[in-house]
Amino acid sequence: QGGGHLRVNFNYNTDGYEGDGAEDGKSQDGSETLPYIDESPTMSPQLGVPQGPDGEAVSPTPPEGLPPGGDLEKGLEMKKLVLSGFLASEEIYINQLEALLLPMRPLKATATTSQPVLTIQQIETIFYKIQDIFEIHKEFYDDLLPNIQQWDERVTVGHLFQKLASQLGVYKAFVDNYKVALETAEKCSQANSQFQKISEVKSSSMTTYFKRPNRKQPIDRVTRSTLVLHDLLKHTPKDHPDFPLLQDALRISQNFLSSINEEIDPRRTAVTTPKGEARQLVKDGFLVEVSESSRKLRHVFLFTDLLLCAKMKKTAVGRHQQYECKWYIPLADLTFQTLDDSDSCPSIQVLPEHEIEEMKSKISALKSDIQKEKKAPKGQSRVERLRKKMNEQESWLLLHSPTIPFPYLFLLSSDYERSEWKESIQKLQKKDLQACVLSSVELQVLTSSCFKLRTVHNIPVTSNKDDEETPGLYGFLHVIVHSAKGFKESANLYCTLEVDSFGYFVSKAKTRVFRDTAEPQWNEEFEIELEGSQYLRILCYEKCYDKSMLNKDDNEIVDKIMGKGQVQSSAASPPTAVPCLHLQIKVEFSMKFTSRDLSLKRTPSKKQSGVFGVKINVVTKRERSKVPYIVRQCIEEVEKRGIDEVGIYRISGVATDIQALKLAFDTNTKDILVMLSDMDINAIAGTLKLYFRELPEPLLTDRLYPAFMEGIALADPAAKENCMMHLLRSLPDPNLMTFLTLLEHLKRVAEKEPINKMSLHNLATVFGPTLLRPSESESTKGQHITSASDIWSHDVMAQVQVLLYYLQHPPITFAELKRNTLYFSTDV
């Protein structure tokens, strides 16, 4: 476990970066070039990076880990040499920046006099962000120098490079302003001889800044640091604390470089248009297309002037794979027009949520089987069969999960992904595009080129990953969304959180709307369940209340995305800054991970006062009630105003609200009913879940847990019914009454499934592991269960099935249950 305080800077581009190879980044006089001058990397490393689940570049892994022994010492020495060389170039670079800033001081001094050389606005435009870049590199240099001077195997520098990479948004702002800065400087130089004289006398760097031709600008220092990161990773053992930090810094830097070079040096040329212009691939990925009311998984390619939808042809073994074009549309003709309720919008079949959940359970079970077979002798052939089956099931899940519509009848699972595609297309549409019609030969050439040009090679399923790749996290991620800043004007703002599981992203939590502010302070905490998750995404929205903003794509009011960012989920997150290419907006948040096995542990309690963490029979005896007051009140409030709430019990409530309610119930606050009526309904639902989770013993008891597991596994329906009802009769009266009360409530919630989207299976998935979980002694028996995903497939699936059985086969009333004598009489 670990906690950290992070800041998200929203990233608007996720492509990889590929260098072409060029001359060393020195100017003709041998000095280090400025950040906007260098033409390309000093060498040609393999910077084409693998893709994450959303197509984002992820941290590459060096070819081999370092071997032990003398090579480790050699690697340590090599690492020091790499850092020393980089530190020397940093010193030259800082001096260059300082020289570049020399004219700024006298210019600012005269700006407020009666005879200014330049206005304040002109000065700020010409020198935009140069002071910030200087301070960033000066701080990096000052922090790195003592580490190299006191070098040994314990020294870590990864955090310094990660921090440096997190500030790349400053460079993005610099590059975006560069053209305007040059134009302003040129005009001022022509119109004002004093300015020309100051710039020439004070700084040769200033002359370079004005006179250097504005060609490619991939940002030399970032390129140089990227190459250094490659070298450092080669000489850093994988188990060294620096390794993941350097990987993260490299991923950030490559994503940044790709976003800069997309505009000034396109990475790939596909084919030539009839006018002789190059057509480049900008983005590609797998999307679900709705065709004739059925779903098809397509590989979609976005070129500079058209969108092409393709599928892989079936070819004989050994034959070269090729794409088949299904259709294409020129970007000049592509619109994000709204689709009304006419015939042009076909019905989209959405599967019941429980079918999706059942498929996830099957996939989890297959993952567990594969892990067991790997350890078995001669289990490899069976592993391959299981992998094939899992591939089929994961592909089915990817095909049927997306529900968010996108123009031209695509479906996506994530609003983040939808905005990525939309922004890429609209950015290209700002250029002077003309409608193009491809001949059959041109279309064939373009489609054939897709195989080599593609950046996403496989659909994002587990079976396509290497065994060494991280399986992701299983457990709970506690996220606190603190605040945001950088907005230019006041707005109604909120954030949503997305995580990935089973190859696609889903929205898991949403903050309150903070109204009419440019600096929202949410300070809201969420508990998000992770199922093999690797990434956390944050999207910041402006709430739209204007009815004219109705988007008919999904017949809902669509709020405006102000920014978005993605970070890697990790079991331990040290304080760090997360990069942002959308410089202005920054969302600050913290996250802490708890593994599933730790989260399932019950803490024995001797507490007698309050209700949380107190044995249920103690509470009911004190209250002289059959069902605890907290259970009755939470259920009553949910049924009064939350039964139509979409995702009730699934959507996380705000943790601070839940803690306030917990305290109120524990202290028996007199105004508890007023608090309940005013509180967000998801917080009330969260309070009920928390009460059951904090019971010293699960509601269905430790003693009966093994019997419940055996009963649900029975194949004969009559025997299963007999067993399951007998087990209920074996529960203590307070446990049984509370369980029956909860069952009736959950059935009423599920009756509103068309509105709240919560099926019996969904509710069983939420409550099953809370009401029924193994004791410490039972959980330690399963020593063969070695991974978190195994724990999920062995324990949690069965727990869900037990609750689902009782929801689908509701028992008779408490009195009748106690009175009836069933023929199943074996002692539990």
N, C-alpha and C positions, 0 to 999 in steps of 0.2 A: 504494500500500500504506500501511497505517497501523495502529497498534496502540492499544489503549485499555484502561483498567481501568474496568469498569462494575459497578454494583450493581443487581440486579433487585429491585424491590419488587413483589410479586405482585398483579396486577390481576384483580378479580373481576367487572368489568362493562365492556362494550365498546360500549354504545349511544351514538349522537350526542346532542347537546343542542340544544334549540330554545327560544329565549327568547320571551316573550309581549309584551315592551315594557311599561315602567312608569315610575314617577316616578324622579327622580334619587335615588341612595342616600344621602340625608341624613336625619337625624332631625329632629324638629320644631324643635329648638333650633339647627339648622344644622350640628351637628357630624357627623363621619363616623360611620357606624353600625358596630356590632361585627360580627364575622365571621358570626354566626348570625342577624342581624336582617334584612338587606336582602331586599326582596320579589322583585326581578327585575332584569334588566339595565337600565342607564341609557338604553339605546336598543335598537332591535330589529335587530341585525345578522343576516346570513344564517348562522346557526350550525348549520343542518342540514348535516351533513358527509358526504362520500362514504364509501363502505364499502371496506374492505380485503378480501382474499380470504376472510377468515373472518367478515366482517360487522362488523369493528371499524372505528370511525371513523378515517380517515387524514387526514393533514395537508391542509387545503384550500389551493388556490393562489389568490392574489388575481386579480381580473379581468384585469389587464394588467400587464406589466412596465413599469418606468419608462423613458421615452425618454431619449436622451442629451442632452448640452448643458446649457442653462440649467435645464431641468426637473430635472436631477440635483441641482443646487445647491438648487433649491426643495424637492426631496424631502428633502435633508439637513437643511434648516432646519425643515421640517415635522416630521421625525423628532425633532429636538431639542425642538420645542414640545410634542409628545406626551409625551416623556419627562419634561420639566420639570413639566408638569401632573400627571403620575402621581407624580413624586417628592414634590411638595407634598402630595398626598393621602396618600402613605405616611407623611410626617412627622406629619400629624394622626392617622393611624391608630395609629402607634407610641405617641404620647402617650396615646391612649385606652387602649391595652393596658396601658401602664405605670400609668395611674391605676387600672385595673381590678385590677392586682396589689397595689396599696397595702395593702388590708386583709389580704392573705395573710401578710405578714411578722409583724405583731403577733399574729395568730391562731396562727401556728406557734410563736411565742415562748411563748405561754401553754399550748400543747398539752402540754408536758412538765412543767408545774407541777402543784401539787396542786389548783388551781382552773382547769382548762382551759375556755375558751369553747366550743371544738369539739375533737373528737378528730382525730388525724392522718388517719384514714381519711375523715372527713367533709370535711376541708380538701382532701385530694387529689381527692375526688369533685367538689366544687364548683369547684375551680380546675383541673380536669383539662386538660392540654395548653395552657393559656393562656400559661404561661411559655415553652414551646417555640415557640408561634406568634409571641410577642414576639421571641424570639431570631432566628428565621428572617427576619422582616421587618427587624429592626435590621441584621442582616448584609447583607441585600439593599440596604438604603438606604445603608449605609456604602460598599458596593462600587460602587453606581451613581452616587453624588454626584460623585466625582472625574472620572468619565468625562464627565459633562455639563459640568463646569467646564472641562475641556480638550477641548472638542468639535471634531472635524474628521472628514473622510471616512474616516480610518483607525481611528477608535474603533469597537470592537465591544461589544455588550451582550447579544447572543443567548445567550451562555453563562450570563449571570446569570439571565435569564428561564427558561432550561432548568433551571437548578439550583433556582430557586424552584418550578417546576412539579413537579420530582422529589420535593419534600417535601410534596406534597398529602396523603399518607397521614396526616399529623398532623391535618389538618382533618377527614378521615374519622373518625378516632378521636374528635375533639372532638364532631362531630355525633352519632355513635353514643351518646356519653355525655351529650349535652345534656339530654335529658328527665330522666335520673336526677339530673343536677346541679341542675336546677330544683326537682325534688321534694325533694331533700335540703336545698337552701337554704331552701325554703319551710317545711319542717318545723322546721329549726333556728331560723329567724326567729321562728316562732310559739312555740317552746319556750324560747327564750333571748333575753331583751331586750338583753343585752350585745352579742350578735352583730348584732342588728338595728341597734343604735346605731352599732357600729363600721362597718358597711357603709354606713350613710347618711352618717355624718360623713366617713369617709375617701374615699369615691368616689361621685360621682353616676353614674359608669359602672356601679358595683356595683348601684345601685338599678335602673338600666335592665336590667341582667342578670337581676335577680329579677322585675321587674314587667312586662317586655315580654311581651305575649301570645305563646304558642308556636304561631305559624301556619307559613307557608312559611319554609324556611331554606336558600336556595340558596347561601349563603356569599358575602357581598357582595364581599370582596376578590378572590376567585377570578373572580367575574363581571366585576369591574372590570378585572382584569388581562387577562382574555380579550378584552374590548373594546379594550384598549390594544394587545394583540398584533395584532388585526385592523388597527388603524390603522398600526402600525409596518410591517406587511407591505405595506400599500398604498404606503408611501413608502420601501421598501427594494428596490434592484435585485436581480433574481434571481441575479446572479453575485456578490453581496456575501456575505462569509463569514457574516454574521448570518442570511441568509435561511433556510437549512435548519434552523438552531437555533431561530429564532422559529417556524417551521412546526411543529417537533417540540413546542415548549412549548405551542403552541395546541392541537395534537392531544391532548396529555396533559390540558390544562385542560378541554377539551370532554368528554373521556371521563369525567373526574372529576365534572364538573357533572351529566352525564347520570345517573350512578349515584346521586347525591344526590337529584336531582329525580324520579327514578323512584318513590321512596318517598313524596315529599311533594307532588309536583305532576305527575301523569302527563301525558305529552306529548300524547297523542292520544286522543280519544274516538271509538270506532267506532259503536256503537249502544247503545240503552238496553235494559236487561233488563226483563222484565215487572214487577219490583219497583221500577222507576224508577232503579236504580243504573246508573252508567256502566260500560261494558265497554271497557277500554283494550287497545291492542296493546302488548305488552311486548317481543316479539322475533319476527323472521321470518328465513327463509333457505332456501336450496335443500338438500334432503336426498334421498338415494336410498332409495326405498321398494321392499321386496321384495313383489311382488304376484303370486300364482299362479306362484311360483318364477322370475319374471322381474323385472328391475330397471326402475324408472320414476323419472325425475327429477321431484320434486314441490316445490312452494313451500309451506312449512309456516309457519303463523301461530300464535303463542302469545298468547292473550288472557288477561285476568286470571282467567277462570273456565273456559276450554276451549282445546283444541288442535284446529286446523283444518288439514286436508290438502287442498291445491287444485292444480289445473293450469290453465295458460292455455288458454282456448278458441281454436280456430282461427276467425279472423274474416276477412271480405273486406277487401281493401285500402281504407283510408280509414275503416273502421268502428272504433268505440271498442272497445278490447281489454277483455276481461272474464275473470274467473276462474270456473272450475267447481269446486264443492266435491266432493271424492271421499268424504270422511268427516270427522266431528268426534267428539271425545270430551270430556266434562266432566272437568275436573281432579280433581274429587271422586272420579271413577271410575278415574282413571289411576293405575296402580301400577307400581313398578319390581320387580314380583315376578319370581322366577327362572323360567325356562322349562326344564323338564326335557326328557328325550329322548322326549317323547310326540309324538303327531301334531300337536300345536299348534305345533311348531317345524319349519317346512318346510325342506327342504335349500336352502342358498344356494350357487349356482354361483359358483366363484371361478376366474377365468381364469388360465392359466399365466403366470408372471411375464414370460416372454420375449415374449408377445403384447403386454403392457403396454409393455415396453421398445421393441419394434418400432414401436408407434404413436407413442411419444415421438420416435423417430428420424424418422418420416415428418413429424411436426409441425415438428421442427427444420429439416428440409429445405424445407418449405413457407415457413417464416419467412425462410429465406435467399432463396428464389425471389422472395418478395414484395419484399424489400429491393432485389434486382437490377432487378425490373420497375419499381420506383418511379423508378429512374434512367434507364430506357429511354424513348425517345420514343414517345408514344402507348401507354404500358404500363398506363394506368389501368384500362382495361376488363379486362385480364388480372389485374390486382391484385384487382379485385372478385371475379372467379371463384376466385382462389386463396384469398382471405379466406373465402369461403363454404365452400370445401372444408376449410380449416383449422378453421372453426367446427364443422363436422360431426365432424371427428376429435377436437377437444378436448372436445366434448360427449360423445363416445363414451368418452373417457378418464375424464372426471368420473363417468360412469355406472358404469364397470366397475372403477375403482380401489378404492373404499371396501370395507373388510372388517370394520370394528369394529361389532358389533351394538349397537343401541339399542332400548329397548322399543317395541313396536308395529311391529316389523319394519322399522326404518330401518337403514341402513348409513352409517357415517361413516369418514373416512380418518384422523382425528386424535383421540387421547384428550383433548386440550385442548378440542376442539370438543364432544365428548361431555359432558365435565364442565360446559361452559358451559350447554348445554341442560338438563342434569339439575339444576344449581344453580338456574337460573331457574324451572323447574317446581316444585322442592321449596320454594323460597322462597314461591311463591304458595300452595302447598298448606298452609303453616303457618297461613294465614288460615282463618277459618270459612267454608269453601266448601260450597255445597249443589249436589247434582246438578241439572243443568238440561236440559230437553228443548225444543229449538227447534221452533216450527211451521215449515212450509215457507216461509211469508212471511218470518219472522224469519231463517231460514237464508239465504234469497235476499238479504235486505238486508245481512246480515253479510258474505256472500261478495262482493257487489257493492262493499262498502266497502273490501275488501282492496286493490283496485287503487290507490286513493288513499292508503291507510294504509301500504303496504309501504315498508320502508326499504332493502331489497336489490332493485334493479331488474333486474339482469342476472346470468346465471350467470357465474361468475368465469373467463372464458376470455379469451385474448389478443385475439381478434378483436373483443371488445366494448370494448377500451380505445382511447383516443385515441392517435394517433401520437406525441404529445408526452409521453405518460406514460412513466415510466422502464421500460426493458425488464427490469430486475433485473440481478443479478450472475451472471457465469459464471466459475467458477474454484474456489478452495478457501478455506474459512473455517476458520481455526485458532482453536479455542475452548478456553480453560482454565477449568474450573469449579473455583474456589478453595475456597469455604466457604459455610456458611449459619448464620444465627443467628436468634433470636426464637422458638424452640420452647419451649413451656411445660414439657415433660418429655422425658426421654430416649426415643429410639426408634431403630429401624433405618431409616436414611434413604438415599435415592439420588435422582439426577436423570436425566431424559432430555431430549434436544434434538430439536426438530422444526424443519424448514425447509419453505418452500413452493416448489413447482415445478409448472408446467402447471396452475395454478389450485387446487391442493389441497396439504395439508400431509402430510408423512410423517415418522416417527421415524427419526433418523439415528444417534444415539449414546446410550449409557447409562453412567453412572458405576458404580463399585463400591457395594455396600451398606456404609455406615458404621454399625456396630452400636452400639446402646445408648449414644447420645450426644444431647445437645441442641445441640451445636455441632460438626457434622461438618466435617472438613478434608479434602476430596477431593484438591485440587490435581492434577486429571487433565486432560490435554490431548487434544483430538480434532481430526482433520482431516476436515472435512465438504465434500463436493463440492456445489457450487451450480449449478443449471441454471435461470437466470432468476429467482433467488430474491430476495425483498424483505424477508422477516421471519425472525427467529430466535425460537423459543419455548423456554422452559425450564419443565419441570414437576418439582416436588419431591414424592416419594412416601414414604410409610411402608410398608416391606416387611411384608406380612401372612403370617405363618407358621401362623395359626390355620385349621385345616381347616374349621371351622364357617363361615368367611367365604367359602366357595365361592360364586361367582356363576354361576348356571347359564345366564346370557345367552350366555356364550361358553365355559362349562365350564372356566374357569380361575380360579385364585385371583386376585382383583382387589385390588391394593394401593390404599391410600387416598391420594388426592391431597391433599397438605398445602397446596399453593399453586402458583400458576403466573403467568408473566409473559411479555410479548412486547416485543421491541425491533426496530427497523428495522436490517437489515443494511446496512452502508455500506463503501465502499472504504477510507475513512479514518475511524476512530472515535476522536475525542479523549476524554480522560478525562471522564466525565460520570456522572450518576446516573440510573437509569431508574425511572420512577414505580411506585408500588405502592399499591393501595387496600386490600390485605390487610396492614395495618400491621406485624404482628408479625414475619412471616417475610421475611428478606432473603437472597438468594443472590448472592454476589459472583463475578463472572467477568470474563475478558478475551477480546477477540476481535481477530483480524487477518486481513485479506483479501488473497489473492494471485490476481491475474487469471489466466485460463486460459493466455493466451499466455506470460506470465512463468513459470508453473508448468511449462510444457512445455519450457522451455529447458534444455539440458544444459550443465554447466560443464566445460570441458576440464580434465583433471587430469594432473599429472605425478607424482602420488602412487604409490609403489611398495609401501609397507608396508600391512598391513591388507587388507581385502577391499572395503569400501564405497568407491565412487568410483575403484576400480582396474580397469583393463581385464581382461576375463574371461580372456583367454589368459595374462596375467601371473599371475593367481591359480591357474589350473589347472596351469600349468607349475611354479609354486612348490610347490603341494600334490602334484604328480605324480598328478593325478586327471583324470578326463574331465569331471566335473561339480563345480562348487565345493562345498566342504564345507557352507557355509551353506545352499545350496539343498537339499542332501540331508537335512540335519538338520531344517530347518523343515518340509519335506514329510513326513518320517517322523513328526514329532511331531503334525502336523495329522491325518495318517491314523490315528494311534494313538488320539487322544482328542478330535479336533475335527471329524471328518467328519460327525457328527450335529448339530453346532452350527448353530442357525438363523442364517442370514445370514453364514456363515463367508466371509471375504474381503470381504464388503460392509460389515459392522459395523466401525466404527473401533476400533482398540485404543488403550489408554492410551499417550500419546506418551512419558511418562517411562519406562514399561516398555520401549517400543520402543528408546529411546535407550540404555537399560541393556544391552539385548541387542546393539545395534549396537557399543557399546564392547567388550563381551565378545568378539564375533567379531573385531573389529579387532585386539584385543590378544591373541587366542588364549588366553583365560582357561581355565585347567585345568578349572574346575568349570562349564563351559558346559552340559554335559549335565544337571547338577543344576538349573541356572537354567532350562533349557528345561522340565524336568519340573514345576517349581513355578510357572512363569509362566502368566498368563491366555492362553488359546489365541488370542484375537483379537489379542493383542500379538505372538504368534509369526507369525500370518498377516500382520500389518502389517509385521513385520520383513522378511519375504520380498518383499512388494511394494516396500518402501523400497529393498531391495538392487537390484532391477531398475530402479527409477526413478533411482537415483544412479549407474548405470553411465555412464561417460564417453560411451559410444556405445550406442544401443539394442541389445537382444539380436539383433534382425533386421537390424541395421546401417544406417548412413546410405546407403551405396553402393547397397543393394538397395531402398531405400524407394520410389523412383519406379516400379520394376518391379513391386513388390507392389501398388501402387495401380493400375497398368495391368492386371495379371493378374486382380485381383478384379473388375474391370469387364468382363471378357470375357463375352459372352453364350453362346457355345457351350460346353457342359459339358466336352466332350473337350479342347478347346483350353485351357480354364481349368485342368483337372486337370493337363495336360501342363506348362503354364506354372508352376503353383504348386509342383509337385514338383521341377521344374528349379530353381526359386528356392531351395528347401530344400537341394538338392545344392550350390548355390553358396555356402552359408554356411560360414564357418570351422568346423573340427571342434568346438571347445569350445562355440561358439554353438549348433550343431546338436544336439549331445548334450544340452545343457542344455534346449533348447527341446523336444526329444522327451520328456525326463524330466518336464518341467512339463506337457506335453500329457497324458501318461498319468495324472499325478496329478489334473489337473482333470477328466478323464473319470471317474475314480473318485469324485471329489467329487459330480459331477453325477448319478451313479447313485443317490445318496442324496437326490435332489431332493424326494421326498415328505416327507422329514424335515427337511432343512436349508434347503429353499426356494431352493436355488441351482441354476438350470438352466444348460445350456451357454451360453445367451445372456447370462445374468447374469454368468457367469464371464468371458466374452469382453468384456463391457462394462467389467469391473473391470481386466482385464489387457491388453486390446488397446492402449489408448493408452500403456501403460507399456512394452510390448515393441516397439512400432513407432511411431515418430514422426519427423517430418521434421527434417533437419539445418537449421542456421541459414540456409544458402544456399537450401535448398528452400523454407523458410517465407517468405523474403523475396520469392520469385518471385510469390507470390499476392497482389500488391498490390491486386487487386480485392476481396479479403476484408477488409472494413472493420470488422466487429463481432465480439464474442466469440461470439455465437450463430452467425455464419457460420463461424467457426473450428470450432465444435462440429460443424456439419452437414457441412462439407466434409472435414475431416480425421478427426475422431474416429469418425464413422460408418463410414468406410472401414476404419479401423484395427480396429474391432470386427468388421467383416465378415471381415477376413483371418483373425483368430484363430478366429472362429466356423467358418470354412470348414475349417480344419485340425482343429478339434474334431469336426466332423461327418463329415469325410473323413480319418480318421487315416492318416498316411503309414506305409509299411512300416518295418521296423527300420533302424537306422543302417547296419549292414553291407550290407543289401540295397539301401538307398537309394544308397549309394556305388557298389555293384557294378553296379546296373542302368543301362543306357543307354537313356534315353527318346528318342523321336524328335524331341522339341523341342530344337533345337540352337543357336538364335540366341544370340549372346553377350549377356550382360546389361550 
